[in-house]
Amino acid sequence: MKEFYHPKIELMDREDLEKLQGSRLKDRVKRVYERSKFYRDKFDRAGIKPEDIKSLKDITKLPFTHKDEIRKAQEKYGKFGGLTCADPKDWRELHPSSGTTGRPVGTLWTERDIENITDFTARLMWAQGVRPGDVIQNGFSYGLWVAGLAVHYAAHKLGCFLIPMGATSSDRQIEMFQQWGSDVFFATPSFAMYILEKMKAKGIGPDDIHLRIGSFGGEAGAEVESTRRKLEEGLGIDAYDIYGLAEIGPTMAAECEAKAGLHWTEDHHLVEIVDPETGEPLKEGEEGVLVITHLTREGTPLIRYWTNDKAILIKEKCECGRTHARSPGGILGRADDMVIYKGAKFYPSQVENVVRAFDKAGDEFLIRLEKDARGLDICTVVVELLDKSAKREILEQELKGRLKSALNVTPEVEFVEPGTLKRTEFKAKRVIDNR
Ligand SMILES: [Zn+2]
């Protein structure tokens, strides 16, 4: 059986890969300038002509694209905001963003886009060990959210047997694990943790199901050390991270079997890490904002899209042999989710890692921010207390101490009864800011 899905692409010399990216970039810039009213106006304002982009390094001449701009363009130019480069006869699917932080942004896939998405998703699934004949239980949400369909199409292409469950009913998911002997499971990490909790309550362990691989996306989690350990041990699987975002597309990066960070599909997506303040490119390995350029997208291609997600990027060849760049640790956090408390900055995933390694508390948590009577900020980490035998004050001190060493600041700790915090089939909301 072949080891790589597309060896020619996945093992390509970086020099050749960057040449390919350069020529695709040139082509994309020309195409958006000719066909997208949004980009023609934007490049004209910035004094950029397609001829100015001769190779990959010219990317920094191009302005960033922000979500707010696209929203405004949709109001001004209607429908896709003058973004689309495809003829209406080639339009196939509409995938707007969820609109949790404002009016949804309309994203469009053509037939060719669907082919590409299917192909690189299949490639990433193969890198996680998915093989023809595997039973795939897809617990990603179907419909407008992009990940469900991407995995669905890719499972067909790989020759797998698919159970298109969607993000519904934890009980039914467990029944399906047992009844059909599912090999591979896709879900958000929060949903997988919820299912795991239900399994434990029913007395179902990893030996009672057949799962071998778990691929978790939609939020950070699989690369949070203590979460990964719990999912792997509880479900008897290898757990991998997979990443996408509505405006750019689904499942465009994923961990390989080496679990050494998200591998980007760099032949389709040009990935940069830039300084959040200045927008200047950062050195390899430095943490900054993830900026992505579509290299092959036809429907609604984006150039230098400012994702607001934080990550690092490493171009060193992975131990699996693949040359495509990686982001170890996955998405470190969304710029919007960063908690600033008493001068310290941290992401919910750092709290998650501490809480899930603390076995006297449950796996769910909430970070609550508020003002006290004097107007000072208070940050409280709310967790469910499982161990009732030890003194609350002692456990509180212990958890506070662990949080302090992870976050460089000491939040308050509040214990609540098991089952109090909300479980989810989709993405968890971890921060409540009442300030
Ligand atoms: Zn690898």
Boltz pocket constraint, residues with backbone or C-beta under 6 A from the ligand:
constraints:
  - pocket:
      binder: B
      contacts: [[A, 256], [A, 257], [A, 258], [A, 260], [A, 263], [A, 318], [A, 319], [A, 320], [A, 321], [A, 322]]
      max_distance: 6.0
